[in-house]
Amino acid sequence: ISHDFFQQLAKVLAKQFDLPLVEAGGFVQSCLDCQGLVPAQAINSRGLRSLQICQMDVTHVPEFGNVKHVYVCIDTFSHAIWATGQ
């Protein structure tokens, strides 16, 4: 039930439920939802140089002067963070 709901990795399942890692890995490998989450081999998910892959998010700020939203962008290669308020 835990993996079906939270989509945990094998190491987390093994530790949480005191299972052998091989058995926990079997649960993850048999999960149809997790099959699409495994990255293809030889892919660098961080990118090969700065500004190649960025992750972005925005959040609402209830009270901060005229600023209502904060936009955050993180470069996955260099871990540089840009944040702006608007």
The first five atom37 places (N, CA, C, CB, O) and aatype in JSON, in Angstrom:
{
  "aatype": [9, 15, 8, 3, 13, 13, 5, 5, 10, 0, 11, 19, 10, 0, 11, 5, 13, 3, 10, 14, 10, 19, 6, 0, 7, 7, 13, 19, 5, 15, 4, 10, 3, 4, 5, 7, 10, 19, 14, 0, 5, 0, 9, 2, 15, 1, 7, 10, 1, 15, 10, 5, 9, 4, 5, 12, 3, 19, 16, 8, 19, 14, 6, 13, 7, 2, 19, 11, 8, 19, 18, 19, 4, 9, 3, 16, 13, 15, 8, 0, 9, 17, 0, 16, 7, 5],
  "atom_mask": [
    [1, 1, 1, 1, 1],
    [1, 1, 1, 1, 1],
    [1, 1, 1, 1, 1],
    [1, 1, 1, 1, 1],
    [1, 1, 1, 1, 1],
    [1, 1, 1, 1, 1],
    [1, 1, 1, 1, 1],
    [1, 1, 1, 1, 1],
    [1, 1, 1, 1, 1],
    [1, 1, 1, 1, 1],
    [1, 1, 1, 1, 1],
    [1, 1, 1, 1, 1],
    [1, 1, 1, 1, 1],
    [1, 1, 1, 1, 1],
    [1, 1, 1, 1, 1],
    [1, 1, 1, 1, 1],
    [1, 1, 1, 1, 1],
    [1, 1, 1, 1, 1],
    [1, 1, 1, 1, 1],
    [1, 1, 1, 1, 1],
    [1, 1, 1, 1, 1],
    [1, 1, 1, 1, 1],
    [1, 1, 1, 1, 1],
    [1, 1, 1, 1, 1],
    [1, 1, 1, 0, 1],
    [1, 1, 1, 0, 1],
    [1, 1, 1, 1, 1],
    [1, 1, 1, 1, 1],
    [1, 1, 1, 1, 1],
    [1, 1, 1, 1, 1],
    [1, 1, 1, 1, 1],
    [1, 1, 1, 1, 1],
    [1, 1, 1, 1, 1],
    [1, 1, 1, 1, 1],
    [1, 1, 1, 1, 1],
    [1, 1, 1, 0, 1],
    [1, 1, 1, 1, 1],
    [1, 1, 1, 1, 1],
    [1, 1, 1, 1, 1],
    [1, 1, 1, 1, 1],
    [1, 1, 1, 1, 1],
    [1, 1, 1, 1, 1],
    [1, 1, 1, 1, 1],
    [1, 1, 1, 1, 1],
    [1, 1, 1, 1, 1],
    [1, 1, 1, 1, 1],
    [1, 1, 1, 0, 1],
    [1, 1, 1, 1, 1],
    [1, 1, 1, 1, 1],
    [1, 1, 1, 1, 1],
    [1, 1, 1, 1, 1],
    [1, 1, 1, 1, 1],
    [1, 1, 1, 1, 1],
    [1, 1, 1, 1, 1],
    [1, 1, 1, 1, 1],
    [1, 1, 1, 1, 1],
    [1, 1, 1, 1, 1],
    [1, 1, 1, 1, 1],
    [1, 1, 1, 1, 1],
    [1, 1, 1, 1, 1],
    [1, 1, 1, 1, 1],
    [1, 1, 1, 1, 1],
    [1, 1, 1, 1, 1],
    [1, 1, 1, 1, 1],
    [1, 1, 1, 0, 1],
    [1, 1, 1, 1, 1],
    [1, 1, 1, 1, 1],
    [1, 1, 1, 1, 1],
    [1, 1, 1, 1, 1],
    [1, 1, 1, 1, 1],
    [1, 1, 1, 1, 1],
    [1, 1, 1, 1, 1],
    [1, 1, 1, 1, 1],
    [1, 1, 1, 1, 1],
    [1, 1, 1, 1, 1],
    [1, 1, 1, 1, 1],
    [1, 1, 1, 1, 1],
    [1, 1, 1, 1, 1],
    [1, 1, 1, 1, 1],
    [1, 1, 1, 1, 1],
    [1, 1, 1, 1, 1],
    [1, 1, 1, 1, 1],
    [1, 1, 1, 1, 1],
    [1, 1, 1, 1, 1],
    [1, 1, 1, 0, 1],
    [1, 1, 1, 1, 1]
  ],
  "atom_positions": [
    [[0.84, -1.2, 0.0], [0.0, 0.0, 0.0], [0.87, 1.25, 0.0], [-0.94, 0.01, 1.21], [0.55, 2.21, -0.7]],
    [[1.95, 1.26, 0.76], [2.78, 2.46, 0.86], [3.36, 2.87, -0.48], [3.9, 2.24, 1.86], [3.3, 4.04, -0.85]],
    [[3.92, 1.91, -1.22], [4.51, 2.25, -2.51], [3.44, 2.67, -3.51], [5.31, 1.08, -3.07], [3.65, 3.62, -4.28]],
    [[2.31, 2.0, -3.51], [1.23, 2.35, -4.44], [0.78, 3.79, -4.24], [0.03, 1.41, -4.24], [0.45, 4.47, -5.21]],
    [[0.78, 4.27, -3.01], [0.31, 5.63, -2.73], [1.41, 6.67, -2.91], [-0.24, 5.71, -1.32], [1.18, 7.71, -3.53]],
    [[2.61, 6.41, -2.36], [3.67, 7.41, -2.33], [4.71, 7.27, -3.43], [4.35, 7.36, -1.02], [5.51, 8.18, -3.63]],
    [[4.73, 6.15, -4.16], [5.72, 5.9, -5.22], [7.15, 6.01, -4.69], [5.51, 6.89, -6.38], [7.98, 6.69, -5.28]],
    [[7.43, 5.34, -3.58], [8.74, 5.4, -2.95], [9.76, 4.54, -3.7], [8.65, 4.96, -1.5], [9.4, 3.6, -4.41]],
    [[11.03, 4.88, -3.53], [12.12, 4.1, -4.1], [12.36, 2.84, -3.26], [13.41, 4.94, -4.18], [11.9, 2.75, -2.12]],
    [[13.07, 1.89, -3.83], [13.32, 0.61, -3.17], [14.05, 0.79, -1.84], [14.12, -0.3, -4.09], [13.71, 0.11, -0.87]],
    [[15.04, 1.67, -1.78], [15.79, 1.87, -0.53], [14.89, 2.37, 0.59], [16.94, 2.85, -0.75], [15.04, 1.97, 1.74]],
    [[13.96, 3.26, 0.24], [13.04, 3.8, 1.25], [12.1, 2.7, 1.74], [12.22, 4.98, 0.67], [11.87, 2.56, 2.95]],
    [[11.56, 1.91, 0.82], [10.67, 0.81, 1.21], [11.4, -0.2, 2.09], [10.11, 0.1, -0.04], [10.85, -0.66, 3.09]],
    [[12.63, -0.54, 1.72], [13.4, -1.52, 2.49], [13.63, -1.03, 3.91], [14.75, -1.79, 1.81], [13.5, -1.8, 4.86]],
    [[13.96, 0.24, 4.06], [14.21, 0.78, 5.39], [12.91, 0.91, 6.19], [14.91, 2.13, 5.29], [12.87, 0.56, 7.37]],
    [[11.86, 1.43, 5.56], [10.61, 1.68, 6.26], [9.95, 0.39, 6.75], [9.65, 2.43, 5.34], [9.4, 0.35, 7.85]],
    [[10.01, -0.67, 5.94], [9.32, -1.9, 6.29], [10.26, -3.05, 6.64], [8.44, -2.32, 5.16], [9.84, -4.2, 6.75]],
    [[11.56, -2.73, 6.83], [12.56, -3.72, 7.21], [12.55, -4.92, 6.26], [12.33, -4.18, 8.66], [12.47, -6.07, 6.68]],
    [[12.62, -4.61, 4.96], [12.63, -5.63, 3.91], [14.03, -5.75, 3.32], [11.6, -5.3, 2.81], [14.79, -4.79, 3.35]],
    [[14.37, -6.91, 2.77], [15.61, -6.99, 2.0], [15.5, -6.07, 0.77], [15.91, -8.46, 1.56], [14.42, -5.93, 0.2]],
    [[16.59, -5.46, 0.39], [16.59, -4.52, -0.73], [16.12, -5.19, -2.02], [17.98, -3.93, -0.93], [15.45, -4.55, -2.84]],
    [[16.46, -6.45, -2.21], [16.04, -7.18, -3.42], [14.51, -7.29, -3.47], [16.69, -8.59, -3.46], [13.91, -7.12, -4.53]],
    [[13.9, -7.59, -2.33], [12.44, -7.72, -2.28], [11.76, -6.37, -2.51], [12.0, -8.31, -0.92], [10.78, -6.29, -3.25]],
    [[12.28, -5.32, -1.89], [11.72, -3.99, -2.09], [11.88, -3.57, -3.55], [12.4, -2.96, -1.16], [10.98, -2.95, -4.12]],
    [[13.02, -3.9, -4.15], [13.24, -3.59, -5.56], [12.25, -4.31, -6.46], [0.0, 0.0, 0.0], [11.86, -3.78, -7.5]],
    [[11.84, -5.51, -6.06], [10.84, -6.25, -6.82], [9.5, -5.54, -6.84], [0.0, 0.0, 0.0], [8.8, -5.54, -7.85]],
    [[9.13, -4.92, -5.7], [7.88, -4.15, -5.65], [7.94, -2.98, -6.63], [7.61, -3.63, -4.23], [6.99, -2.73, -7.37]],
    [[9.06, -2.27, -6.62], [9.2, -1.1, -7.49], [9.21, -1.52, -8.95], [10.48, -0.31, -7.14], [8.58, -0.87, -9.79]],
    [[9.92, -2.6, -9.28], [9.99, -3.06, -10.67], [8.66, -3.56, -11.19], [11.02, -4.15, -10.79], [8.39, -3.5, -12.39]],
    [[7.81, -4.07, -10.3], [6.51, -4.57, -10.73], [5.45, -3.48, -10.8], [6.04, -5.67, -9.8], [4.33, -3.72, -11.27]],
    [[5.77, -2.29, -10.33], [4.81, -1.17, -10.33], [4.73, -0.56, -11.74], [5.22, -0.09, -9.29], [5.73, -0.05, -12.25]],
    [[3.57, -0.62, -12.34], [3.4, -0.08, -13.7], [3.57, 1.43, -13.75], [2.03, -0.46, -14.24], [4.03, 1.97, -14.76]],
    [[3.2, 2.14, -12.67], [3.34, 3.59, -12.64], [4.8, 4.03, -12.64], [2.63, 4.17, -11.42], [5.13, 5.1, -13.15]],
    [[5.68, 3.2, -12.07], [7.1, 3.57, -11.97], [7.88, 3.27, -13.24], [7.73, 2.84, -10.81], [8.99, 3.78, -13.4]],
    [[7.34, 2.47, -14.13], [8.09, 2.08, -15.32], [8.42, 3.28, -16.2], [7.3, 1.07, -16.12], [9.47, 3.28, -16.85]],
    [[7.58, 4.29, -16.24], [7.85, 5.48, -17.05], [8.78, 6.46, -16.38], [0.0, 0.0, 0.0], [9.21, 7.42, -17.01]],
    [[9.1, 6.25, -15.09], [9.93, 7.2, -14.35], [11.42, 6.91, -14.45], [9.52, 7.2, -12.92], [12.23, 7.75, -14.06]],
    [[11.78, 5.75, -14.94], [13.19, 5.37, -15.02], [13.84, 6.07, -16.21], [13.35, 3.82, -15.13], [13.4, 5.87, -17.34]],
    [[14.87, 6.9, -15.97], [15.51, 7.58, -17.09], [16.29, 6.61, -17.97], [16.44, 8.68, -16.58], [16.81, 5.6, -17.49]],
    [[16.37, 6.91, -19.23], [17.14, 6.09, -20.16], [18.62, 6.17, -19.8], [16.9, 6.55, -21.63], [19.08, 7.17, -19.25]],
    [[19.36, 5.12, -20.1], [20.78, 5.11, -19.8], [21.51, 6.14, -20.65], [21.37, 3.71, -20.02], [21.08, 6.47, -21.76]],
    [[22.61, 6.64, -20.12], [23.48, 7.6, -20.79], [22.84, 8.97, -20.94], [23.88, 7.08, -22.15], [23.22, 9.74, -21.82]],
    [[21.87, 9.28, -20.1], [21.28, 10.62, -20.11], [21.72, 11.34, -18.85], [19.71, 10.56, -20.2], [21.56, 10.82, -17.74]],
    [[22.26, 12.52, -19.0], [22.67, 13.34, -17.88], [21.51, 14.26, -17.54], [23.98, 14.14, -18.19], [21.28, 15.24, -18.25]],
    [[20.78, 13.96, -16.48], [19.59, 14.74, -16.14], [19.93, 16.13, -15.61], [18.78, 14.0, -15.11], [19.03, 16.95, -15.45]],
    [[21.21, 16.41, -15.35], [21.62, 17.74, -14.9], [21.99, 18.63, -16.07], [22.78, 17.64, -13.94], [22.15, 19.84, -15.89]],
    [[22.14, 18.08, -17.25], [22.62, 18.86, -18.38], [24.13, 18.79, -18.45], [0.0, 0.0, 0.0], [24.79, 18.38, -17.49]],
    [[24.68, 19.19, -19.57], [26.13, 19.13, -19.77], [26.8, 20.48, -19.6], [26.44, 18.59, -21.13], [28.03, 20.57, -19.57]],
    [[26.0, 21.55, -19.49], [26.55, 22.89, -19.27], [25.48, 23.78, -18.64], [27.07, 23.52, -20.61], [24.3, 23.41, -18.59]],
    [[25.9, 24.93, -18.16], [24.98, 25.86, -17.52], [23.88, 26.3, -18.47], [25.73, 27.08, -17.0], [24.08, 26.41, -19.68]],
    [[22.72, 26.55, -17.9], [21.53, 27.05, -18.59], [20.99, 26.09, -19.64], [21.84, 28.37, -19.25], [20.21, 26.5, -20.51]],
    [[21.38, 24.83, -19.57], [20.84, 23.84, -20.51], [19.51, 23.3, -19.99], [21.86, 22.69, -20.71], [18.55, 23.15, -20.75]],
    [[19.45, 23.0, -18.7], [18.22, 22.51, -18.08], [17.97, 23.33, -16.82], [18.31, 20.98, -17.75], [18.82, 23.41, -15.93]],
    [[16.8, 23.95, -16.75], [16.42, 24.73, -15.57], [15.1, 24.21, -15.02], [16.31, 26.24, -15.92], [14.25, 23.74, -15.76]],
    [[14.96, 24.31, -13.71], [13.69, 23.99, -13.06], [13.11, 25.29, -12.54], [13.87, 22.94, -11.91], [13.83, 26.12, -11.98]],
    [[11.81, 25.48, -12.73], [11.18, 26.73, -12.34], [9.98, 26.45, -11.44], [10.75, 27.54, -13.58], [9.34, 25.41, -11.54]],
    [[9.69, 27.42, -10.58], [8.52, 27.33, -9.72], [8.07, 28.75, -9.38], [8.81, 26.51, -8.42], [8.85, 29.69, -9.46]],
    [[6.82, 28.87, -9.01], [6.26, 30.16, -8.59], [5.4, 29.9, -7.37], [5.44, 30.83, -9.75], [4.72, 28.88, -7.28]],
    [[5.43, 30.83, -6.44], [4.6, 30.7, -5.24], [3.97, 32.04, -4.92], [5.43, 30.19, -4.05], [4.51, 33.09, -5.25]],
    [[2.84, 32.0, -4.28], [2.11, 33.2, -3.88], [2.64, 33.67, -2.53], [0.57, 32.93, -3.8], [2.86, 32.87, -1.63]],
    [[2.85, 34.98, -2.4], [3.3, 35.58, -1.15], [2.15, 36.43, -0.63], [4.61, 36.43, -1.34], [1.79, 37.41, -1.27]],
    [[1.56, 36.08, 0.53], [0.38, 36.81, 0.99], [0.65, 38.28, 1.33], [-0.19, 36.11, 2.19], [-0.15, 39.14, 0.97]],
    [[1.75, 38.57, 2.02], [2.02, 39.96, 2.39], [3.51, 40.26, 2.28], [1.53, 40.25, 3.83], [4.31, 39.81, 3.1]],
    [[3.87, 41.01, 1.25], [5.26, 41.43, 1.08], [5.26, 42.68, 0.2], [6.13, 40.29, 0.44], [5.81, 42.67, -0.9]],
    [[4.65, 43.75, 0.71], [4.55, 44.99, -0.06], [3.69, 44.79, -1.29], [0.0, 0.0, 0.0], [2.6, 44.23, -1.22]],
    [[4.19, 45.26, -2.43], [3.47, 45.1, -3.69], [3.73, 43.76, -4.36], [3.85, 46.22, -4.63], [3.09, 43.43, -5.36]],
    [[4.65, 42.99, -3.81], [5.0, 41.7, -4.41], [3.92, 40.67, -4.06], [6.4, 41.22, -3.91], [3.59, 40.48, -2.89]],
    [[3.39, 40.02, -5.07], [2.35, 39.01, -4.87], [2.85, 37.59, -5.16], [1.15, 39.31, -5.75], [2.32, 36.62, -4.62]],
    [[3.88, 37.47, -6.01], [4.39, 36.16, -6.4], [5.92, 36.19, -6.41], [3.85, 35.75, -7.8], [6.53, 37.21, -6.7]],
    [[6.52, 35.05, -6.09], [7.97, 34.89, -6.18], [8.23, 33.8, -7.21], [8.61, 34.54, -4.77], [7.73, 32.69, -7.1]],
    [[9.03, 34.14, -8.21], [9.42, 33.2, -9.27], [10.84, 32.74, -8.98], [9.32, 33.86, -10.69], [11.73, 33.56, -8.76]],
    [[11.07, 31.44, -8.99], [12.39, 30.87, -8.69], [12.8, 29.98, -9.85], [12.37, 30.08, -7.34], [12.01, 29.16, -10.33]],
    [[14.04, 30.14, -10.3], [14.6, 29.32, -11.37], [15.94, 28.77, -10.88], [14.77, 30.15, -12.71], [16.77, 29.52, -10.37]],
    [[16.15, 27.46, -11.04], [17.39, 26.82, -10.61], [18.03, 26.13, -11.8], [17.12, 25.8, -9.47], [17.4, 25.31, -12.48]],
    [[19.29, 26.47, -12.06], [20.06, 25.8, -13.11], [20.53, 24.47, -12.54], [21.28, 26.69, -13.59], [21.27, 24.45, -11.55]],
    [[20.13, 23.35, -13.14], [20.43, 22.04, -12.57], [21.9, 21.66, -12.68], [19.59, 21.0, -13.26], [22.36, 20.78, -11.96]],
    [[22.65, 22.3, -13.57], [24.07, 21.99, -13.72], [24.91, 22.72, -12.66], [24.56, 22.37, -15.13], [25.69, 22.09, -11.94]],
    [[24.73, 24.02, -12.56], [25.55, 24.82, -11.64], [24.89, 25.03, -10.28], [25.87, 26.15, -12.26], [25.55, 25.49, -9.34]],
    [[23.61, 24.71, -10.17], [22.82, 24.94, -8.96], [22.65, 26.42, -8.65], [23.46, 24.24, -7.78], [22.34, 26.78, -7.51]],
    [[22.84, 27.27, -9.63], [22.61, 28.7, -9.45], [21.11, 28.94, -9.31], [23.2, 29.53, -10.65], [20.31, 28.29, -9.98]],
    [[20.74, 29.87, -8.43], [19.34, 30.15, -8.15], [19.05, 31.61, -8.47], [18.99, 29.83, -6.67], [19.78, 32.5, -8.06]],
    [[17.96, 31.83, -9.21], [17.48, 33.18, -9.48], [16.08, 33.27, -8.9], [17.49, 33.51, -11.02], [15.25, 32.38, -9.13]],
    [[15.8, 34.33, -8.15], [14.46, 34.54, -7.6], [14.07, 35.99, -7.83], [14.41, 34.18, -6.07], [14.86, 36.9, -7.58]],
    [[12.86, 36.19, -8.31], [12.35, 37.55, -8.53], [10.95, 37.64, -7.96], [12.36, 37.91, -10.04], [10.19, 36.67, -7.97]],
    [[10.63, 38.81, -7.47], [9.29, 39.07, -6.96], [8.53, 39.96, -7.91], [0.0, 0.0, 0.0], [9.09, 40.91, -8.46]],
    [[7.26, 39.66, -8.11], [6.44, 40.48, -9.0], [5.06, 40.63, -8.43], [6.37, 39.87, -10.4], [4.21, 41.29, -9.03]]
  ]
}
